[in-house]
Amino acid sequence: MPAALSSRGEMMAGQTTRGTPRGSLESADLADQLLEAMARIRRANRRHGRRPVELSSLSSAQLEFVRFLRRHPGVSVAEVATELALAPNTVSTLVRQMVEAGIVTRRVDGRDRRVARLTLAGDIARKVDAWRDRRVVSVASAIDQLTAADVRRLSESAAVLAMLADRLDVPRGRR
């Protein structure tokens, strides 16, 4: 539901966009544009990225877990839970499902036998790396078609988008 607007097209005092704190209509419009652009990029990447067949039936949470393990092999369940802001029992369930599917390997930590270290299974790791490479090449190819000025603006925007992501990751009560 859109926010109530004044006759000048501004949000009225005390009004909010649904589910968001007070902000300007400009911020809400920008947020909507960003979400639409990110969705279009994700859709295009899915078309060009060709996800490995072994990952084709995974949920978004499972895919996020796979991508995280690709970047951080050897992490523990607790580390995954902290980084992905998931309950440890949820991560344990994901690990069990992924081990049973042959996607993840679990080994006992050499220094603390109570801790399991997680990695992608060898063949899966190679396929996930190739999948990531295809997605990167797709986006890089599109970036190469931009003007030099647009590439500079996009580069500057990447840092701002990372800051935005950090702010979105902060728990509600601590903003």
N, C-alpha and C positions, 0 to 999 in steps of 0.2 A: 504494500500500500504506500503510495507516495506521501511525502510530508505535506502538511498544510502550507500553502504559499500565500504571501501577501500580494497586494495588487501589483507590486514591482517584481514578482517572481522570486522573492526571497523566502526562506523558511521563517515562519512566525516564531516569536519568542516561546520557548518551552516545547516547541514541536520537535519531533524526532522522525527520522526515517525509521521504518519498522525494524526493531531489534538493534538499533544502533544508538549511541549517545548523541546528544545535540551536536550539530555540525552544520556547516553551510551547505546550501544546495549544490554549490560548486564542488565541494568534497564528495557529496553523494553521487553527483554526475561523473566525477573523475573515477570514483570507486567502481561504478557501473561500467565505464569504458575499459578500465583495467581488467575487470573480471571477464568481460566479453573478449578482449584481445587475448588474454591468457587461455581462455577456452578455445579460441580459434587456433592458437599455436599448438595446444595439446591435441586437438583433433587432427591438424595437419601432421603433427609428429606421429600420431598413431597410424595414419595412412602411409607415411614414408618409413616408419621405424620397423615395421614387421616384427612384432613381438615373437620370441621363440615359442614354438608350439607347447613346450613344457610349462610355459607361464600363461598360456592363453585362457585358462579357466580361473586364474587367481583373482581374488578380490583386490580392491584398491589398497587395503591395509596390508595384505600379503605382498603386493608389488612394492609398496613403500618399504617394507621390511627387506625385501630382496635388494632394492636399490641401496638401502643403508648398509647392508652386509657387503655389497660390492665395494663401497667406499671405505668400510671399516672392518675388514676381515679380522677374526679373532676376538671380537667383542663378547662380553658376557650378557646374559639375559638382563641383569640389572642395568647395564650400560645402555642396552637397546631401549629398555623401558624409560629410562631418564631422557634419552635423546629424542625419542618419538612421543614422549608425554603419554605413555600408556601404562596401565597397571601391570605389575610384574606377572600376575596370573594370566593376563591377556597375552603377553609376550610368550609365556610358557606354552600356552595353547597354540600360538602361531608356530613356535619352534617344533612342537610335536607334530603338527600337520605338515610342516615343510620337511622334516626329517623323514616322515612316513612316505612323502611324495618323492623323496630322493633329491630334493632341491638344496637342502641344508645338511651339513655335517656338524655333529656335536662331538667335541672331545673334552676330556677332563683336563683342567688347568694343571700344569706340572708343579706349580707351587702351592696350590690350594685345591685339593681334590673335591671340595664342595662346589667349586665353580666350573661351569661348562663354558667352553669357548666355541663360538659359532663361526662357520665359514660357509660359503656357497660350495656345493659339490663341484669337483673339477670341471666336468663337461659343462655344467650349468654356468659356472663362472665365466668360461670362455664365451658361451652364447650370450650371456648378459652383457659382457664387455662389447661384443660385436653389435648387439642391439643398441647400446648406448652410443657407440661410434656412429651407427647409421643415423641416429637422432641428431647427434652433434653435427655431422656432415650436412644434414638437411637444413638445419638452422644456419650454419655457417654459410652455406650456399646462398640462402636468402639474404643474409647480411651482406655478402659480397655484391649483391645487386643494388644495395643502397648507395646513396651519395656519401662522400667522405664526411660531410657535415652531419648527415643523419647517423652515420656510424659513431661519430664523436658523441652525439646526443644520446644514442642508445647506450654507449659505454658509460656515460655519466649516469644515465637512468638505472643501469644495473646496480650501482652502489646504493642508490636511493631505494630501489626495490628490495635490496637486502635489508636495509634499515626498516622498511615497512614490514617485511616478514618478521624481523626481530620484535617489532611492536605488537604484531598479531600473535606472536608466541607467548607474550607475557600473560600470566593468569589474570582473569578479570579483576580480581580484588586488588591487584598490585599496579595497575596502570596509573 
